Amino acid sequence: MGQVGQASRAGQAGHAGRTIFSDLPALPDLPGLIAVIALLAFFAGSACSSKPPDEPKDYAAKIAAERAAKDEQFAASDDPIPKARHKDLLPLAYFPIDPDYNVPGVLKRVEDKTVFEMPTSTGTKRDMRRVGSLEFTLKGTPLKLTVFLEVADPKHLFIAFNDLTSGTETYPAGRYLDLPPNGTNIYEVDFNRAYNPYCYYNLSYECPYPPPENRLKVPIRAGEKIRLEAAH
């Protein structure tokens, strides 16, 4: 699997996901206008596709199938979850699937190629670069998250974030989202696919921490959560 939350064991390079996207012209810095543009492009893309957009029940079934497959994969191995912890952590815990947490967003790329060191769970640093700001509206609230790539794996775009559930309902150090390839700067921001870093299951993994700008001031009750009795 290509999730950065699989991070890496301490001292090893992280895993990665898979593409480079073409730039779109700069958009006005107006959250409402950006949301409208994203929605128009999102639905226009669906209308032009030969495949119709998922119905809510089909979307929920797809997410449920992905979760079941991940449980099956983890249960078949002792990595990332040691076998001694299978009974405490499997099946993985999730919030109920909520299509309202899957929204379109616009990635506003930056030209700054500055490399910075992102702190990790082991105390080491990972060389990262900011790709841009992903702007979207969630349940009526305009939000944005900084998108990163790891210098060692520049084709993988990911988001490390936390929110008002962090430390109570979700992993205190935050969760991750991946941005799959789509050939544009418009993405699905699907928090139902938010996942825990592997250091939640296994402390031998090295996981980047979310930067201050990705600490959302709203609760994100979607995606993977923690089992309180199993928390470290």
C-alpha positions as CSV (number, residue, x, y, z in Angstrom):
1,M,0.0,0.0,0.0
2,G,1.3,3.5,-0.8
3,Q,0.3,5.4,2.3
4,V,2.9,7.6,3.9
5,G,1.3,6.7,7.3
6,Q,3.0,3.4,6.8
7,A,5.7,5.9,7.2
8,S,8.8,3.8,7.7
9,R,10.6,2.0,10.4
10,A,13.0,4.3,12.0
11,G,15.9,4.9,9.7
12,Q,14.2,3.7,6.5
13,A,12.7,5.8,3.7
14,G,8.9,6.2,3.7
15,H,6.6,4.6,1.3
16,A,4.9,6.7,-1.4
17,G,1.9,7.2,-3.7
18,R,2.2,7.9,-7.3
19,T,2.0,10.9,-9.6
20,I,2.9,14.5,-10.7
21,F,0.1,16.8,-11.7
22,S,-0.1,19.7,-14.2
23,D,-0.5,23.2,-12.9
24,L,-3.7,25.0,-13.4
25,P,-3.9,28.9,-13.6
26,A,-3.9,30.6,-10.2
27,L,-7.4,31.1,-8.7
28,P,-8.6,34.1,-6.8
29,D,-8.0,33.8,-3.0
30,L,-11.7,33.7,-2.3
31,P,-12.9,30.5,-0.4
32,G,-16.4,30.8,-1.7
33,L,-15.4,31.2,-5.3
34,I,-12.9,28.4,-5.0
35,A,-15.6,26.1,-3.6
36,V,-17.9,26.9,-6.5
37,I,-15.1,26.3,-9.1
38,A,-14.2,23.1,-7.4
39,L,-17.8,21.9,-7.4
40,L,-18.3,22.9,-11.1
41,A,-15.2,21.1,-12.2
42,F,-15.9,18.1,-9.9
43,F,-19.4,17.6,-11.4
44,A,-18.4,18.5,-14.9
45,G,-15.8,15.8,-14.8
46,S,-18.5,13.4,-13.7
47,A,-20.8,14.5,-16.4
48,C,-18.2,14.0,-19.1
49,S,-17.2,10.6,-17.9
50,S,-18.7,7.5,-19.2
51,K,-19.0,6.3,-15.6
52,P,-21.7,8.0,-13.5
53,P,-20.9,9.3,-10.1
54,D,-21.3,6.9,-7.2
55,E,-24.7,6.8,-5.5
56,P,-24.4,7.3,-1.7
57,K,-25.1,3.6,-1.1
58,D,-22.5,2.6,-3.7
59,Y,-20.0,5.0,-2.2
60,A,-20.6,3.6,1.3
61,A,-20.2,0.0,-0.1
62,K,-16.9,1.0,-1.7
63,I,-15.5,2.5,1.5
64,A,-16.7,-0.5,3.5
65,A,-15.0,-2.9,1.1
66,E,-11.7,-0.9,1.3
67,R,-11.8,-1.1,5.1
68,A,-12.5,-4.9,5.1
69,A,-9.6,-5.4,2.7
70,K,-7.3,-3.5,4.9
71,D,-8.4,-5.5,8.0
72,E,-7.8,-8.7,6.0
73,Q,-4.3,-7.6,4.9
74,F,-3.3,-6.6,8.5
75,A,-4.7,-9.8,10.0
76,A,-2.5,-11.9,7.6
77,S,0.7,-10.5,8.9
78,D,2.5,-9.2,12.0
79,D,3.5,-6.0,10.3
80,P,2.5,-3.3,10.8
81,I,0.4,-4.7,13.7
82,P,2.2,-7.3,15.8
83,K,0.3,-10.4,16.2
84,A,0.1,-9.9,20.0
85,R,-1.9,-6.7,19.3
86,H,-4.3,-8.2,16.7
87,K,-7.0,-8.9,19.3
88,D,-6.8,-5.3,20.6
89,L,-6.7,-3.4,17.2
90,L,-8.5,-5.6,14.7
91,P,-10.8,-5.0,13.1
92,L,-9.7,-1.3,12.8
93,A,-12.0,1.2,14.4
94,Y,-13.8,3.8,12.2
95,F,-16.4,6.5,12.4
96,P,-19.6,5.7,10.5
97,I,-19.2,6.3,6.8
98,D,-20.6,9.8,6.0
99,P,-20.6,11.0,2.4
100,D,-20.8,14.6,3.6
101,Y,-17.1,14.2,4.6
102,N,-16.1,13.7,0.9
103,V,-15.9,17.1,-0.8
104,P,-14.1,18.6,-3.7
105,G,-11.0,20.8,-3.1
106,V,-8.7,22.9,-5.2
107,L,-4.9,22.6,-4.8
108,K,-3.2,26.0,-5.1
109,R,0.3,25.1,-5.8
110,V,3.3,27.2,-4.6
111,E,6.6,27.7,-6.4
112,D,8.7,27.6,-3.3
113,K,11.0,24.6,-3.4
114,T,12.4,25.1,0.1
115,V,13.1,21.9,1.9
116,F,12.3,21.8,5.6
117,E,12.6,19.1,8.3
118,M,9.3,17.7,9.6
119,P,9.5,16.2,13.0
120,T,8.5,12.5,13.5
121,S,7.4,10.1,16.2
122,T,11.0,8.8,16.7
123,G,12.5,12.3,17.2
124,T,14.3,12.2,13.8
125,K,13.5,14.6,11.0
126,R,12.2,13.9,7.5
127,D,13.0,16.2,4.6
128,M,9.7,17.6,3.1
129,R,8.5,20.2,0.8
130,R,5.3,22.1,0.7
131,V,3.4,21.5,-2.5
132,G,0.6,24.0,-1.9
133,S,-2.7,24.6,-0.1
134,L,-5.7,22.4,-0.6
135,E,-8.8,24.6,-0.1
136,F,-12.3,23.2,0.4
137,T,-15.6,23.7,2.2
138,L,-16.7,21.1,4.8
139,K,-20.2,21.3,6.3
140,G,-20.4,25.0,5.4
141,T,-16.9,25.9,6.8
142,P,-14.1,27.0,4.5
143,L,-10.9,25.1,5.4
144,K,-7.5,24.5,3.9
145,L,-4.7,22.0,4.5
146,T,-1.1,22.2,3.4
147,V,-0.1,19.4,1.0
148,F,3.4,17.9,1.3
149,L,5.7,15.6,-0.6
150,E,8.8,13.8,0.8
151,V,12.0,14.8,-0.9
152,A,13.0,11.1,-1.1
153,D,9.7,10.3,-2.9
154,P,8.6,13.4,-4.8
155,K,5.7,11.8,-6.7
156,H,3.6,11.2,-3.5
157,L,1.3,13.9,-2.3
158,F,0.0,13.6,1.2
159,I,-1.6,15.5,4.1
160,A,-0.8,15.1,7.8
161,F,-3.5,16.8,9.9
162,N,-5.1,16.8,13.3
163,D,-8.4,18.2,14.5
164,L,-10.6,18.6,17.5
165,T,-11.0,14.8,17.9
166,S,-7.2,14.3,18.2
167,G,-6.3,12.8,21.5
168,T,-9.9,11.9,22.5
169,E,-11.5,10.0,19.6
170,T,-8.6,9.8,17.2
171,Y,-4.8,9.3,17.4
172,P,-3.2,12.3,19.3
173,A,-0.4,12.7,16.8
174,G,-2.9,13.2,13.9
175,R,-4.0,11.3,10.8
176,Y,-3.1,11.2,7.1
177,L,-4.8,11.6,3.8
178,D,-3.3,10.7,0.4
179,L,-4.1,12.5,-2.9
180,P,-4.4,9.9,-5.6
181,P,-3.4,10.7,-9.2
182,N,-6.1,12.5,-11.3
183,G,-4.3,14.7,-13.7
184,T,-5.7,18.0,-12.3
185,N,-5.4,20.3,-9.3
186,I,-8.9,19.4,-8.2
187,Y,-9.2,16.5,-5.7
188,E,-11.6,14.6,-3.6
189,V,-11.0,15.5,0.0
190,D,-12.3,12.3,1.5
191,F,-12.0,12.2,5.2
192,N,-13.7,8.8,5.3
193,R,-10.4,7.6,4.0
194,A,-8.3,9.3,6.7
195,Y,-6.0,6.8,8.3
196,N,-3.8,6.4,11.4
197,P,-0.1,6.4,11.0
198,Y,1.6,3.1,11.5
199,C,3.2,4.2,14.7
200,Y,-0.2,3.9,16.3
201,Y,0.0,0.2,15.8
202,N,3.7,-0.3,16.2
203,L,6.1,2.1,17.8
204,S,9.0,1.0,15.7
205,Y,7.6,3.0,12.8
206,E,8.7,6.6,12.2
207,C,5.7,8.9,11.4
208,P,5.7,12.6,10.4
209,Y,3.8,14.9,12.7
210,P,1.3,17.4,11.3
211,P,2.6,21.0,11.1
212,P,0.8,23.8,13.0
213,E,-1.0,25.0,9.9
214,N,-2.7,21.6,9.5
215,R,-4.3,21.7,13.0
216,L,-8.0,22.1,12.1
217,K,-10.2,23.9,14.5
218,V,-13.2,21.7,13.8
219,P,-13.9,18.0,14.7
220,I,-13.4,15.5,11.8
221,R,-15.6,12.6,12.8
222,A,-14.8,10.5,9.8
223,G,-12.2,7.9,8.8
224,E,-10.1,5.8,11.2
225,K,-10.3,6.4,14.9
226,I,-8.6,4.8,17.9
227,R,-9.7,2.1,20.3
228,L,-9.3,3.8,23.7
229,E,-8.4,0.6,25.5
230,A,-5.6,-0.1,23.0
231,A,-4.1,3.4,23.0
232,H,-0.5,3.7,24.0
